[in-house]
Amino acid sequence: MLCFRKPSSDAVQQFLESQQHAEFSYSAVGATRDTPPSGYVVDRTRVQIGNGEGTFNAARGALERWEQFRLGWVEPWPGETPIQCGEIVAVVAHAAGLWWLNACRIVSVVNEENTSVSRFGFAYGTLADHVESGEERFLVEWNRADDAVWYDILAFSRPRHVLARLAYPWARRLQKRFARDSAAAMRQALSE
């Protein structure tokens, strides 16, 4: 959904309510758990954000608060959406002078802990009212062998909306910008 002004909270709430029974805009739901499907552009961003259990726990908390989306030009709505399968979130983005309102549903939650690695995160998939079609996974991982904590984004997508198709090179730049800014937001959340 495109808007010339930032949508009000009421408008976003109405938008989310209209998406409650919406279908996914792609068929490979859950594919960020394994191998993304062919026919999509795959993006991966993996950055070390610190070391140790304390950093991992803080990074987990940051993901639960959607800190990776608090970028100034992108925000989640509602910002306190629980990290649970089936929850719907609106991604509100401001780009090219327009406000873009996109609907996603959480398709999987990762919460693994064993003697060598701990992981926490989630993936969401695009619904019918999203300019792209695909899935994106956000994950923090603590490897006890080297004590490193990583922030990892894995996404597969292709343009769905006519404007995303017409301005595909620009849309790709925005996707890459989002990945960079998201990693920076996670680092910032850990330094506070």
Buried (B, 14 or more C-beta within 10 A) or exposed (E): BEBEEEBEEEBBBEBBEBBEEBEBBBEBBBBBEEEBBEEBBBBEBEBBBBBEEEBBBBBBBBBBBBBBBBBEEBBBBBEEBEBEEEBBBBBBBBBEEEBBBBBBBBBBBBEEEEEEEBBBBBBBBBBEBBBBBBBBBBBBBBBBEEEBBBBBBBBBBBBBBEBBEEBEEEBBEBBEBBBEBBBEBBBEBBEE
